[in-house]
Structure formats: structure tokens, C-alpha cells
Amino acid sequence: MPCGQPGGGAAPALYVVGVDVGSTAVKCHVYDRAAAVRGSGCRKVEALHPRPGWVELDPEVLWSQFVGVVKEAVQAAGLHMRQIAALGISTQRSTFITWHKRTGKPFHNFISWQDLRSAELVNSWNRSLLLKVIHVIFTVLHFFTGNDRYLAPSFLTFSTQQTSMKLSWVFKNIPEADEAAKKNNCCFGTVDTWLLYRLTKGSVFATDYSNASSTGIFEPFTKCWNPTLCNLLSIPMSIYPSVKDTSFNFGSADSEIFGVPIPIMALVADQQSAMFGECCFQPGDVKLTMGTGGFWNVNTGGNLCASHGGLYPLIGWKIGEEVVYLTEGSMSNIGTTIKWAQDINLFTNVDETAKMARSIVDSQGVCFVPGFQVSANDPCLSASFMGLKPTTTRNHLVRAILESVAFRNKQLFDIIVKKVRIPLRTVRADGGVSNNSFVMQMTSDLINKKIEKPSNTDMSSLGAAFLAGLASGLWTDKEQLKKLRRIETVFEPQKDEEEYKPAMDTWMQAVKCSLHW
């Protein structure tokens, strides 16, 4: 039966759709009341590289993939669209586009969070005296007043992943966007905003707090687009969407798209969505996502922690009066590195890698330093193997790659323990690389904590579905969601972290040699 047609007697709307628009794929799952997957769809995302360092996405292709994957998942579930109670959308963060408010025509492709076109601007601003003076002022005010309102704003340390510098680049280099902005005819949006705009045929122009706070333009404490930053970078304030709750009725998809109007009940950034999907609802709950990149997130409750030591604050979600803050630390090149290793035939199937790593006692001194994508700490970090010998085999290379993931997990975890003054609870892992038992066990050993891996590692999709299901009434509260969690494996420490010290010391020395390449 075509998924847009209800047939004779349509069943009640007891299902929710969660879509995860990621960096490498658009994935969609249809969930029932028990949070079991009834049907799925997936489309690969192809990035465009018009110049070295530039990373873009075609908005029309992404739109087509989004619509197609929803239809595919509902069809696979054997359902029709009238049975879908709500749609929740999780999206990659900081990837953005601008378009004409009246015509809806984009001024350019999506500019990805991985894009490096603003690297030189970022470096020059981070070295600027002005930002240092502003930082000192905020630090002094916070010290003498104790008021968290004077925590140093997140924009005082720019990274190439942030949206602000690339958005400034748009208005300096695309005259049509600049001209439209001067006439109040320019719209800015991250992926969620663009999809919502298209789904509602231009009638809704909005985002949510989690996506907004991930841009570096929206201040988590004041909960508004930052006018100071926009003035510094000559970005017009008129371009921004309204910011709504994460679990919220954003309107319905136009009936022409899916055959019936489907309520859009959640917009959420992917890491925050994974956090919600893992049911990390209490302060001290920790989530580790290992996908294209790696992200450690800690629920800090109602407390906003200042950017420090590679960590930065985000709004996790806002539901009614509840605002939950997160502290996040990130690392690039996890899934990217493993995919590269497969592409050059170090192994045939990713499932082989844990066995290959365990087939030898150590990496024989071989170290791998990831650096295929931009590092927030050093945009010039070079990917490299070091310590190669005539006896080095594929197994040594693969083990070195997997060890590098665990070592970097250890580094970020140690920063979190030092800077986040909240007792940490059990770590919950998700993402494709969490299926690698070697990485998971080694990480558990190094951080000396249990790590839970769920049965379904597509947590961004599940989190979006949970948030949409709450808004639509499919689920009543977060306590009910906790009961739906399914844990497949628990990794417990088996070795003392000191046993890894010689290998990690060697790896850290290799990282130092790769800096500023």
C-alpha cells in the first residue's frame, strides 16, 4: 500500500519518525511505543569540495535525500503516513546556508562545519588584542561579582568549526546575500532551519536552542543571538530565525510532501540528541559518541560552565521551563580515519579490526596521529604514522589507529574530570565506532570506568524521536523513556591504566611531532 494513503480503516497514529541528518548519511527510523525500530532508511551524503579546504553540501540534494529517506523508512515499516504521530529531526551542527526571504532561493550551498575557508580569519582573531582585552574584562567581572552572567562568552575563542567566521565570509564574498541582508530579505539557517522552512513551504522560520547554541553566535547564558559578536564581524542581526523549545510543535509538513500533514515535534542538534537518546537526564551523566568525530558530553544540569581547557558549554535541550546545559569536548577523525584505512585496503570489513588489533600484543611502537580534518587546537595538525619498521604489518597499523582513538578518549576524559566539578556517573557510548570492542575495552581501562553500549547505536535518531514523542503525547515523561533503554554490552575495566602508560607516552610524543605541519 502506498505510504501516503490510509487505506480502508487507518490505524491510530502510534509511531514516531526520527531522522538523523549527519555528515556522512541521512538516516531515518520509525519507532513504536516500545522504542523498537519498525522500519529504516538511509541515504549517503556526498560532500562537495569546490576548492581545497572547502566543504559544501548541495541543499536540493540534501532535501531530496531527506524526503526520500522518510518515505523509505515508513514504507519499510509497512505503515502509511497517517499512522505517524510526529517527526523529530536531528541534524549535524554548525553547517549553514543563507537564502532569500521572499523567493526561498539559496545564495550558496550549505557550508559545512568541516569547511576551512575561514581558517586564516580564525587564527588572526584568536591572536587579536581586542579579544584578549574583552576576555580579561569578563574574567575580572566574574571574579568580583560571582555572577555567571559574566562568564567569558563562547565567541572569545574562535574555532574553524564555528559558524560565525564563515558567515562573515559569506557577506564579504557573496554580494547577493549582502544586498538582501541590507533590505531585510536574507535568512540564515542551520540544516534544521532549512529543512523546517522547506517542509512548511516557507511558513515557519525557526530553530531550537540546542542548534542555536552550537553555532558560536548564540550565547547559552543570555539565550539570544549575540549582538556584540555580530557587530564585530559585521553580520546583520535581521537574518536569524526565532529560537524555540527543542521538544515543540513547529507546525506540520505540507501535505503535498508526504501525502498527509505530519506534525514536526522536535528539532535538535545531533550530539544533544544522542545525549537525550541515551537518557542522560541527570547532572553528571556522561555520553561518548564515536562517529565521524568524537564527542564527550556531560550533563551539568542548570549550571553553565565556562569554556576552558578545550571544553565548551552548550544548551542540551529546552523543554518548557527546563533548560539543561552540557559541557562538551570534541575530537575530529574517528570514523573518518577508519573509513580511510578501509579505503586503502588495510582491512576489508570494519568488523575485522578489533580481531586484527588483538592478534598482536602491541603496536610494536607504531603510532598513528589523526589529522585528516581540522583540529580545534591546531588546524595544521598533520595525519601521520610514526615508528614504522620492516616488521610492521597491517595488524600493527590497524592497532595503532584504534589505540589513537582510545588515547584521545583518555585525554578528553581527564580534562573533563579536572574541569567539570560534578561527580561523573557511568559513561554511555554510541556511534558506529562504539561497535568496536577493542576501542571500547581499552577506553574503559584507560578511564577506569564502566561504559554502557546500547543495543541501537543510532542515538541521534532515537533522541529526536524521544523528543518528538514527548511533544506529541506518545510518551508521557522522561521516566517512561528511561524504562525503554536497552543495553547490549557493559565494558568494565580489566587492566590498570598504568599498563598503557609507555604506549600512550610514545603516542603523545608522536602527536607533538605532528603539530604545526
Kinemage of the C-alpha trace (Angstrom):
@kinemage 1
@onewidth
@group {chain A} dominant
@subgroup {mainchain}
@vectorlist {calphas} color= white
{ca met a 1} P 0.000 0.000 0.000
{ca pro a 2} L 1.483 3.415 -0.853
{ca cys a 3} L 2.768 5.064 2.312
{ca gly a 4} L 0.811 8.265 1.686
{ca gln a 5} L -2.580 6.559 1.520
{ca pro a 6} L -4.517 5.473 4.601
{ca gly a 7} L -6.446 2.607 3.041
{ca gly a 8} L -9.739 1.361 4.466
{ca gly a 9} L -9.571 1.864 8.240
{ca ala a 10} L -6.457 3.769 9.202
{ca ala a 11} L -4.799 2.664 12.459
{ca pro a 12} L -4.232 5.325 15.127
{ca ala a 13} L -1.031 7.392 14.963
{ca leu a 14} L 1.146 5.351 17.322
{ca tyr a 15} L 4.530 5.729 15.658
{ca val a 16} L 7.182 8.427 15.613
{ca val a 17} L 9.839 9.097 12.990
{ca gly a 18} L 13.358 10.124 13.950
{ca val a 19} L 15.647 11.449 11.212
{ca asp a 20} L 19.378 11.989 11.687
{ca val a 21} L 20.892 14.254 9.021
{ca gly a 22} L 24.576 13.571 9.637
{ca ser a 23} L 27.827 14.413 7.915
{ca thr a 24} L 28.057 11.120 6.029
{ca ala a 25} L 24.456 9.880 5.812
{ca val a 26} L 20.800 10.745 6.289
{ca lys a 27} L 19.286 8.001 8.441
{ca cys a 28} L 15.648 7.529 9.361
{ca his a 29} L 13.991 5.119 11.793
{ca val a 30} L 10.325 4.556 12.589
{ca tyr a 31} L 9.792 3.756 16.282
{ca asp a 32} L 6.807 2.258 18.077
{ca arg a 33} L 5.723 2.924 21.672
{ca ala a 34} L 8.351 0.472 22.952
{ca ala a 35} L 11.046 2.437 21.074
{ca ala a 36} L 11.596 -0.585 18.829
{ca val a 37} L 12.627 0.149 15.239
{ca arg a 38} L 9.844 -0.819 12.836
{ca gly a 39} L 11.440 0.416 9.627
{ca ser a 40} L 14.588 2.222 8.471
{ca gly a 41} L 16.048 4.127 5.556
{ca cys a 42} L 19.484 5.515 4.745
{ca arg a 43} L 20.966 7.727 2.030
{ca lys a 44} L 24.660 8.587 1.726
{ca val a 45} L 25.604 12.264 1.974
{ca glu a 46} L 28.111 13.348 -0.681
{ca ala a 47} L 30.188 16.358 0.272
{ca leu a 48} L 31.376 18.825 -2.383
{ca his a 49} L 34.926 20.202 -2.408
{ca pro a 50} L 34.937 23.147 -4.851
{ca arg a 51} L 38.350 24.297 -3.560
{ca pro a 52} L 40.979 22.784 -1.257
{ca gly a 53} L 39.721 23.055 2.327
{ca trp a 54} L 36.167 23.942 1.297
{ca val a 55} L 33.409 21.501 2.225
{ca glu a 56} L 29.848 22.062 0.979
{ca leu a 57} L 26.535 20.239 0.587
{ca asp a 58} L 24.020 20.746 -2.214
{ca pro a 59} L 20.784 21.916 -0.494
{ca glu a 60} L 18.496 20.436 -3.157
{ca val a 61} L 20.223 17.061 -2.987
{ca leu a 62} L 20.011 17.083 0.828
{ca trp a 63} L 16.311 17.966 0.654
{ca ser a 64} L 15.653 15.141 -1.796
{ca gln a 65} L 17.562 12.697 0.420
{ca phe a 66} L 15.605 13.790 3.480
{ca val a 67} L 12.186 13.338 1.874
{ca gly a 68} L 13.241 10.077 0.233
{ca val a 69} L 14.607 8.516 3.406
{ca val a 70} L 11.431 9.288 5.408
{ca lys a 71} L 9.264 7.674 2.722
{ca glu a 72} L 11.643 4.720 2.536
{ca ala a 73} L 11.539 4.094 6.310
{ca val a 74} L 7.740 4.345 6.577
{ca gln a 75} L 7.371 2.038 3.591
{ca ala a 76} L 9.821 -0.455 5.153
{ca ala a 77} L 7.771 -0.393 8.360
{ca gly a 78} L 4.679 -1.400 6.405
{ca leu a 79} L 2.869 1.720 7.566
{ca his a 80} L 1.143 4.657 5.923
{ca met a 81} L 1.853 8.266 6.756
{ca arg a 82} L -1.384 8.767 8.711
{ca gln a 83} L -0.003 6.429 11.359
{ca ile a 84} L 2.919 8.770 12.094
{ca ala a 85} L 2.180 10.845 15.195
{ca ala a 86} L 5.266 13.040 14.990
{ca leu a 87} L 8.505 13.760 13.175
{ca gly a 88} L 11.727 14.582 15.044
{ca ile a 89} L 14.758 15.923 13.193
{ca ser a 90} L 18.350 15.673 14.417
{ca thr a 91} L 20.987 17.455 12.337
{ca gln a 92} L 24.732 17.962 12.048
{ca arg a 93} L 25.698 21.152 13.830
{ca ser a 94} L 27.125 24.441 12.558
{ca thr a 95} L 26.591 23.565 8.883
{ca phe a 96} L 24.605 26.506 7.492
{ca ile a 97} L 23.074 28.215 4.485
{ca thr a 98} L 21.590 31.624 3.647
{ca trp a 99} L 18.665 32.239 1.302
{ca his a 100} L 16.334 34.955 0.012
{ca lys a 101} L 13.426 35.502 2.388
{ca arg a 102} L 10.907 36.217 -0.383
{ca thr a 103} L 11.906 33.694 -3.066
{ca gly a 104} L 13.421 30.971 -0.869
{ca lys a 105} L 16.364 30.708 -3.283
{ca pro a 106} L 19.725 29.863 -1.613
{ca phe a 107} L 22.617 32.268 -2.128
{ca his a 108} L 25.136 29.399 -1.893
{ca asn a 109} L 25.485 25.723 -0.962
{ca phe a 110} L 25.496 24.599 2.653
{ca ile a 111} L 28.875 25.468 4.155
{ca ser a 112} L 29.889 22.506 6.320
{ca trp a 113} L 31.204 22.592 9.872
{ca gln a 114} L 34.268 20.848 8.376
{ca asp a 115} L 34.923 23.755 5.972
{ca leu a 116} L 38.239 25.617 6.407
{ca arg a 117} L 37.682 28.736 4.291
{ca ser a 118} L 37.810 30.940 7.392
{ca ala a 119} L 40.936 29.384 8.950
{ca glu a 120} L 43.130 32.441 8.401
{ca leu a 121} L 40.464 34.763 9.842
{ca val a 122} L 40.065 32.469 12.851
{ca asn a 123} L 43.785 32.470 13.576
{ca ser a 124} L 44.079 36.252 13.224
{ca trp a 125} L 41.099 36.908 15.512
{ca asn a 126} L 42.323 34.460 18.145
{ca arg a 127} L 45.606 36.392 18.206
{ca ser a 128} L 43.920 39.789 18.344
{ca leu a 129} L 44.462 42.143 21.260
{ca leu a 130} L 40.791 43.153 21.243
{ca leu a 131} L 39.534 39.682 22.143
{ca lys a 132} L 42.170 39.344 24.857
{ca val a 133} L 41.077 42.649 26.413
{ca ile a 134} L 37.390 41.612 26.314
{ca his a 135} L 38.294 38.265 27.911
{ca val a 136} L 40.141 39.992 30.750
{ca ile a 137} L 37.169 42.318 31.376
{ca phe a 138} L 34.743 39.407 31.639
{ca thr a 139} L 37.138 37.440 33.852
{ca val a 140} L 37.504 40.363 36.281
{ca leu a 141} L 33.741 40.990 36.382
{ca his a 142} L 33.053 37.324 37.073
{ca phe a 143} L 35.724 37.178 39.788
{ca phe a 144} L 34.451 40.208 41.716
{ca thr a 145} L 30.719 39.662 41.262
{ca gly a 146} L 30.485 35.881 41.261
{ca asn a 147} L 27.694 36.330 38.704
{ca asp a 148} L 27.644 33.660 35.997
{ca arg a 149} L 26.287 36.292 33.622
{ca tyr a 150} L 29.912 37.419 33.360
{ca leu a 151} L 31.290 34.080 32.276
{ca ala a 152} L 33.505 34.728 29.260
{ca pro a 153} L 31.318 34.465 26.122
{ca ser a 154} L 31.939 31.418 23.957
{ca phe a 155} L 32.889 33.535 20.926
{ca leu a 156} L 36.071 34.757 22.636
{ca thr a 157} L 37.831 31.643 21.387
{ca phe a 158} L 37.057 31.029 17.729
{ca ser a 159} L 37.441 27.662 16.007
{ca thr a 160} L 37.122 26.768 12.354
{ca gln a 161} L 34.103 24.613 13.218
{ca gln a 162} L 32.132 27.628 14.427
{ca thr a 163} L 29.693 29.302 12.094
{ca ser a 164} L 30.475 32.946 12.823
{ca met a 165} L 33.638 33.473 10.767
{ca lys a 166} L 32.262 31.570 7.773
{ca leu a 167} L 29.039 33.590 7.941
{ca ser a 168} L 31.106 36.762 7.956
{ca trp a 169} L 32.891 35.389 4.876
{ca val a 170} L 29.509 34.993 3.106
{ca phe a 171} L 28.618 38.672 3.460
{ca lys a 172} L 32.074 39.735 2.336
{ca asn a 173} L 32.190 37.468 -0.721
{ca ile a 174} L 28.622 36.909 -1.930
{ca pro a 175} L 27.148 40.284 -2.994
{ca glu a 176} L 23.615 38.901 -3.443
{ca ala a 177} L 23.479 37.791 0.203
{ca asp a 178} L 24.880 41.090 1.432
{ca glu a 179} L 22.441 43.112 -0.676
{ca ala a 180} L 19.463 41.030 0.501
{ca ala a 181} L 20.540 41.403 4.126
{ca lys a 182} L 20.609 45.194 3.769
{ca lys a 183} L 16.987 45.031 2.606
{ca asn a 184} L 15.981 42.599 5.400
{ca asn a 185} L 15.496 39.857 2.814
{ca cys a 186} L 18.186 37.376 3.930
{ca cys a 187} L 17.569 34.284 6.045
{ca phe a 188} L 20.256 32.333 7.890
{ca gly a 189} L 19.726 28.760 8.945
{ca thr a 190} L 21.467 25.635 10.085
{ca val a 191} L 20.341 22.365 8.480
{ca asp a 192} L 17.325 22.017 10.793
{ca thr a 193} L 16.049 25.514 9.962
{ca trp a 194} L 16.370 24.932 6.211
{ca leu a 195} L 14.525 21.609 6.381
{ca leu a 196} L 11.757 23.112 8.539
{ca tyr a 197} L 11.420 26.017 6.095
{ca arg a 198} L 11.094 23.600 3.163
{ca leu a 199} L 8.767 21.211 4.974
{ca thr a 200} L 6.372 24.044 5.820
{ca lys a 201} L 6.634 25.677 2.357
{ca gly a 202} L 8.316 28.734 3.873
{ca ser a 203} L 5.736 29.411 6.577
{ca val a 204} L 7.980 28.589 9.567
{ca phe a 205} L 11.432 30.129 10.057
{ca ala a 206} L 12.820 28.787 13.329
{ca thr a 207} L 15.458 26.701 15.076
{ca asp a 208} L 15.806 25.265 18.568
{ca tyr a 209} L 18.089 26.129 21.485
{ca ser a 210} L 20.443 23.177 21.004
{ca asn a 211} L 21.186 24.006 17.366
{ca ala a 212} L 21.425 27.742 18.023
{ca ser a 213} L 23.886 27.307 20.898
{ca ser a 214} L 26.117 25.118 18.708
{ca thr a 215} L 26.822 27.887 16.190
{ca gly a 216} L 29.013 30.014 18.465
{ca ile a 217} L 26.791 33.007 17.578
{ca phe a 218} L 24.108 32.292 20.171
{ca glu a 219} L 25.073 32.806 23.814
{ca pro a 220} L 23.915 29.906 26.039
{ca phe a 221} L 23.570 32.041 29.193
{ca thr a 222} L 21.646 35.003 27.775
{ca lys a 223} L 19.803 32.698 25.343
{ca cys a 224} L 19.930 35.149 22.456
{ca trp a 225} L 21.864 35.776 19.259
{ca asn a 226} L 24.975 37.702 20.260
{ca pro a 227} L 24.830 41.338 19.071
{ca thr a 228} L 28.404 42.070 20.219
{ca leu a 229} L 29.846 39.319 18.072
{ca cys a 230} L 27.677 40.284 15.112
{ca asn a 231} L 28.850 43.895 15.361
{ca leu a 232} L 32.483 42.762 15.498
{ca leu a 233} L 32.066 40.637 12.375
{ca ser a 234} L 29.595 42.923 10.520
{ca ile a 235} L 26.855 40.281 10.496
{ca pro a 236} L 23.305 41.747 10.339
{ca met a 237} L 21.068 40.707 13.237
{ca ser a 238} L 17.985 40.585 10.984
{ca ile a 239} L 18.980 37.271 9.393
{ca tyr a 240} L 18.453 34.955 12.353
{ca pro a 241} L 15.498 32.605 12.915
{ca ser a 242} L 13.389 32.600 16.065
{ca val a 243} L 14.536 30.108 18.679
{ca lys a 244} L 12.010 27.626 20.087
{ca asp a 245} L 11.986 24.793 22.605
{ca thr a 246} L 13.651 21.564 21.478
{ca ser a 247} L 10.522 19.473 22.058
{ca phe a 248} L 7.889 21.707 20.487
{ca asn a 249} L 5.146 21.825 17.858
{ca phe a 250} L 6.920 23.529 14.952
{ca gly a 251} L 3.947 23.057 12.622
{ca ser a 252} L 3.241 20.330 10.082
{ca ala a 253} L 4.926 19.214 6.898
{ca asp a 254} L 2.894 20.344 3.916
{ca ser a 255} L 0.550 17.576 2.770
{ca glu a 256} L 1.993 17.703 -0.768
{ca ile a 257} L 5.307 16.325 0.517
{ca phe a 258} L 4.224 13.093 2.238
{ca gly a 259} L 0.593 12.873 1.201
{ca val a 260} L -0.701 13.973 4.607
{ca pro a 261} L 0.425 16.704 7.014
{ca ile a 262} L 2.869 15.281 9.560
{ca pro a 263} L 3.468 17.220 12.813
{ca ile a 264} L 7.102 18.325 13.248
{ca met a 265} L 7.574 17.995 17.002
{ca ala a 266} L 11.323 18.283 17.588
{ca leu a 267} L 14.415 19.945 16.170
{ca val a 268} L 17.671 19.051 17.897
{ca ala a 269} L 21.427 19.128 17.265
{ca asp a 270} L 22.922 15.677 16.769
{ca gln a 271} L 25.141 15.415 19.871
{ca gln a 272} L 22.460 16.815 22.150
{ca ser a 273} L 20.007 14.420 20.527
{ca ala a 274} L 22.298 11.457 21.207
{ca met a 275} L 22.571 12.640 24.816
{ca phe a 276} L 18.765 12.619 25.084
{ca gly a 277} L 18.519 9.260 23.343
{ca glu a 278} L 20.936 7.785 25.894
{ca cys a 279} L 18.641 9.136 28.647
{ca cys a 280} L 21.474 11.198 30.157
{ca phe a 281} L 18.950 13.293 32.074
{ca gln a 282} L 20.809 13.743 35.399
{ca pro a 283} L 23.752 16.048 36.225
{ca gly a 284} L 26.926 14.001 35.932
{ca asp a 285} L 25.579 11.702 33.213
{ca val a 286} L 28.233 11.245 30.513
{ca lys a 287} L 27.769 10.429 26.833
{ca leu a 288} L 30.539 9.442 24.417
{ca thr a 289} L 29.697 9.496 20.717
{ca met a 290} L 32.219 7.993 18.317
{ca gly a 291} L 31.057 8.604 14.770
{ca thr a 292} L 32.628 10.804 12.090
{ca gly a 293} L 34.163 12.688 15.013
{ca gly a 294} L 34.237 12.035 18.746
{ca phe a 295} L 32.219 13.952 21.335
{ca trp a 296} L 32.233 13.750 25.104
{ca asn a 297} L 29.209 15.407 26.723
{ca val a 298} L 28.467 15.890 30.417
{ca asn a 299} L 25.067 16.929 31.736
{ca thr a 300} L 25.720 19.898 34.035
{ca gly a 301} L 22.044 20.455 34.848
{ca gly a 302} L 21.159 24.104 35.318
{ca asn a 303} L 24.818 25.129 35.683
{ca leu a 304} L 26.576 26.705 32.739
{ca cys a 305} L 30.330 26.009 32.710
{ca ala a 306} L 32.666 28.482 31.028
{ca ser a 307} L 34.793 27.475 28.036
{ca his a 308} L 38.039 26.122 29.403
{ca gly a 309} L 40.763 23.646 28.503
{ca gly a 310} L 39.183 22.555 25.224
{ca leu a 311} L 35.710 22.204 26.764
{ca tyr a 312} L 32.805 24.482 25.895
{ca pro a 313} L 29.223 24.976 27.103
{ca leu a 314} L 26.083 24.164 25.128
{ca ile a 315} L 22.381 24.088 25.699
{ca gly a 316} L 21.437 20.421 25.679
{ca trp a 317} L 17.711 20.975 25.319
{ca lys a 318} L 14.931 23.225 26.458
{ca ile a 319} L 11.531 21.715 27.264
{ca gly a 320} L 9.097 24.185 28.772
{ca glu a 321} L 10.773 25.795 31.773
{ca glu a 322} L 13.539 23.185 31.899
{ca val a 323} L 16.871 24.215 30.392
{ca val a 324} L 19.632 21.602 30.565
{ca tyr a 325} L 23.234 22.625 29.933
{ca leu a 326} L 26.048 20.416 28.693
{ca thr a 327} L 29.804 20.678 28.704
{ca glu a 328} L 31.370 19.223 25.570
{ca gly a 329} L 34.810 18.232 24.400
{ca ser a 330} L 35.358 17.071 20.830
{ca met a 331} L 37.934 15.378 18.663
{ca ser a 332} L 37.956 15.008 14.897
{ca asn a 333} L 38.853 11.998 12.773
{ca ile a 334} L 37.433 8.865 14.328
{ca gly a 335} L 35.071 7.327 11.786
{ca thr a 336} L 36.851 9.314 9.069
{ca thr a 337} L 40.167 7.649 9.893
{ca ile a 338} L 38.742 4.129 9.991
{ca lys a 339} L 36.978 4.707 6.657
{ca trp a 340} L 40.281 5.927 5.150
{ca ala a 341} L 42.077 2.827 6.422
{ca gln a 342} L 39.448 0.659 4.743
{ca asp a 343} L 39.711 2.651 1.502
{ca ile a 344} L 43.468 1.952 1.283
{ca asn a 345} L 42.806 -1.751 1.950
{ca leu a 346} L 44.265 -2.092 5.433
{ca phe a 347} L 41.225 -4.292 6.040
{ca thr a 348} L 38.167 -5.444 4.108
{ca asn a 349} L 35.426 -5.193 6.707
{ca val a 350} L 35.403 -2.847 9.688
{ca asp a 351} L 34.237 -5.736 11.869
{ca glu a 352} L 37.674 -7.340 11.376
{ca thr a 353} L 39.595 -4.521 13.040
{ca ala a 354} L 39.123 -5.499 16.707
{ca lys a 355} L 40.295 -9.052 15.950
{ca met a 356} L 43.290 -7.730 13.985
{ca ala a 357} L 44.285 -5.478 16.880
{ca arg a 358} L 44.050 -8.316 19.403
{ca ser a 359} L 46.070 -10.698 17.211
{ca ile a 360} L 49.275 -8.918 18.324
{ca val a 361} L 50.481 -7.987 21.817
{ca asp a 362} L 51.136 -4.334 20.944
{ca ser a 363} L 51.620 -1.981 18.001
{ca gln a 364} L 55.384 -2.587 18.045
{ca gly a 365} L 55.961 1.122 18.709
{ca val a 366} L 53.907 2.249 15.700
{ca cys a 367} L 51.798 5.341 16.402
{ca phe a 368} L 49.031 6.924 14.378
{ca val a 369} L 48.204 10.612 14.693
{ca pro a 370} L 44.792 11.550 13.229
{ca gly a 371} L 44.635 14.828 11.344
{ca phe a 372} L 42.519 14.448 8.217
{ca gln a 373} L 40.039 17.053 9.406
{ca val a 374} L 40.531 20.321 11.190
{ca ser a 375} L 41.549 20.177 14.831
{ca ala a 376} L 40.114 22.862 17.091
{ca asn a 377} L 43.502 23.132 18.797
{ca asp a 378} L 45.745 23.034 15.742
{ca pro a 379} L 44.301 23.459 12.225
{ca cys a 380} L 47.719 22.487 10.850
{ca leu a 381} L 47.917 19.098 12.617
{ca ser a 382} L 49.164 16.507 10.154
{ca ala a 383} L 47.882 12.931 9.994
{ca ser a 384} L 50.802 10.548 10.174
{ca phe a 385} L 52.150 7.110 11.043
{ca met a 386} L 55.355 7.074 13.085
{ca gly a 387} L 57.642 4.300 14.249
{ca leu a 388} L 57.300 2.175 11.116
{ca lys a 389} L 59.701 -0.788 10.873
{ca pro a 390} L 60.471 -3.509 8.316
{ca thr a 391} L 58.444 -5.877 10.529
{ca thr a 392} L 55.362 -3.616 10.621
{ca thr a 393} L 52.250 -5.390 9.351
{ca arg a 394} L 48.687 -4.326 8.606
{ca asn a 395} L 47.738 -5.553 12.059
{ca his a 396} L 50.205 -3.120 13.652
{ca leu a 397} L 48.830 -0.239 11.570
{ca val a 398} L 45.227 -1.070 12.429
{ca arg a 399} L 46.036 -1.467 16.119
{ca ala a 400} L 47.833 1.905 16.094
{ca ile a 401} L 44.741 3.561 14.585
{ca leu a 402} L 42.393 2.045 17.176
{ca glu a 403} L 44.781 2.874 20.032
{ca ser a 404} L 44.835 6.507 18.916
{ca val a 405} L 41.049 6.683 19.434
{ca ala a 406} L 41.324 5.277 22.968
{ca phe a 407} L 44.264 7.562 23.857
{ca arg a 408} L 42.372 10.638 22.728
{ca asn a 409} L 39.339 9.483 24.701
{ca lys a 410} L 41.588 9.295 27.767
{ca gln a 411} L 42.944 12.806 27.168
{ca leu a 412} L 39.481 14.377 26.932
{ca phe a 413} L 38.129 12.419 29.878
{ca asp a 414} L 40.997 13.634 32.079
{ca ile a 415} L 40.207 17.253 31.131
{ca ile a 416} L 36.541 16.686 31.978
{ca val a 417} L 37.394 15.201 35.387
{ca lys a 418} L 39.644 18.185 36.134
{ca lys a 419} L 37.366 20.974 34.899
{ca val a 420} L 33.811 19.734 35.470
{ca arg a 421} L 33.200 19.820 39.191
{ca ile a 422} L 30.318 17.354 39.156
{ca pro a 423} L 30.623 13.685 40.182
{ca leu a 424} L 30.580 11.694 36.950
{ca arg a 425} L 28.298 8.718 36.512
{ca thr a 426} L 28.514 5.748 34.136
{ca val a 427} L 29.616 6.578 30.606
{ca arg a 428} L 27.148 5.718 27.822
{ca ala a 429} L 28.596 5.259 24.337
{ca asp a 430} L 27.057 5.385 20.866
{ca gly a 431} L 28.046 5.918 17.237
{ca gly a 432} L 29.436 3.447 14.734
{ca val a 433} L 32.883 3.121 16.351
{ca ser a 434} L 31.277 2.139 19.671
{ca asn a 435} L 30.688 -1.239 17.981
{ca asn a 436} L 34.463 -1.820 18.086
{ca ser a 437} L 35.095 -3.900 21.199
{ca phe a 438} L 38.861 -3.217 21.187
{ca val a 439} L 38.384 0.573 21.344
{ca met a 440} L 35.637 0.263 23.944
{ca gln a 441} L 37.562 -2.048 26.262
{ca met a 442} L 40.774 -0.030 26.021
{ca thr a 443} L 38.884 3.198 26.711
{ca ser a 444} L 37.217 1.617 29.757
{ca asp a 445} L 40.623 0.503 31.040
{ca leu a 446} L 42.185 3.923 30.498
{ca ile a 447} L 39.435 5.955 32.195
{ca asn a 448} L 38.763 3.270 34.838
{ca lys a 449} L 35.004 3.465 34.421
{ca lys a 450} L 32.182 1.288 33.132
{ca ile a 451} L 30.966 2.083 29.639
{ca glu a 452} L 27.487 1.053 28.538
{ca lys a 453} L 26.758 0.406 24.873
{ca pro a 454} L 23.094 0.344 23.827
{ca ser a 455} L 21.518 -2.214 21.506
{ca asn a 456} L 20.821 0.543 18.975
{ca thr a 457} L 23.809 2.850 18.455
{ca asp a 458} L 21.892 5.335 16.223
{ca met a 459} L 21.221 7.551 19.220
{ca ser a 460} L 20.773 10.834 17.357
{ca ser a 461} L 17.754 9.409 15.559
{ca leu a 462} L 16.338 7.919 18.765
{ca gly a 463} L 16.846 11.157 20.701
{ca ala a 464} L 14.950 13.132 18.062
{ca ala a 465} L 12.168 10.544 18.188
{ca phe a 466} L 12.013 10.690 22.014
{ca leu a 467} L 11.740 14.491 21.958
{ca ala a 468} L 9.066 14.416 19.257
{ca gly a 469} L 7.185 11.647 21.046
{ca leu a 470} L 7.095 13.665 24.268
{ca ala a 471} L 5.695 16.696 22.453
{ca ser a 472} L 3.043 14.609 20.697
{ca gly a 473} L 1.997 12.663 23.797
{ca leu a 474} L 3.215 9.276 22.524
{ca trp a 475} L 5.329 9.130 25.698
{ca thr a 476} L 4.395 10.928 28.903
{ca asp a 477} L 7.695 11.814 30.574
{ca lys a 478} L 11.418 11.086 30.773
{ca glu a 479} L 10.912 8.400 33.434
{ca gln a 480} L 8.969 6.396 30.876
{ca leu a 481} L 11.793 6.857 28.365
{ca lys a 482} L 14.367 5.521 30.845
{ca lys a 483} L 12.438 2.243 31.009
{ca leu a 484} L 12.783 1.879 27.239
{ca arg a 485} L 16.618 1.860 27.313
{ca arg a 486} L 18.209 -1.342 26.050
{ca ile a 487} L 21.841 -2.024 26.966
{ca glu a 488} L 23.648 -4.571 24.825
{ca thr a 489} L 27.096 -4.619 26.454
{ca val a 490} L 28.794 -3.194 29.532
{ca phe a 491} L 32.566 -2.770 29.300
{ca glu a 492} L 34.288 -2.802 32.697
{ca pro a 493} L 37.950 -2.000 33.429
{ca gln a 494} L 40.119 -5.106 33.118
{ca lys a 495} L 43.623 -3.622 33.124
{ca asp a 496} L 45.258 -0.918 35.193
{ca glu a 497} L 45.718 2.260 33.145
{ca glu a 498} L 49.420 2.268 34.126
{ca glu a 499} L 49.941 -0.721 31.843
{ca tyr a 500} L 49.204 1.574 28.917
{ca lys a 501} L 51.480 4.410 30.071
{ca pro a 502} L 54.575 3.572 27.943
{ca ala a 503} L 52.469 3.251 24.777
{ca met a 504} L 50.500 6.418 25.489
{ca asp a 505} L 53.668 8.390 26.278
{ca thr a 506} L 55.109 7.311 22.923
{ca trp a 507} L 51.882 8.293 21.180
{ca met a 508} L 51.842 11.741 22.816
{ca gln a 509} L 55.406 12.294 21.627
{ca ala a 510} L 54.268 11.396 18.091
{ca val a 511} L 51.447 13.953 18.356
{ca lys a 512} L 53.937 16.682 19.325
{ca cys a 513} L 55.993 15.885 16.232
{ca ser a 514} L 52.903 16.307 14.026
{ca leu a 515} L 51.843 19.738 15.274
{ca his a 516} L 52.061 22.921 13.154
{ca trp a 517} L 52.900 20.957 9.990
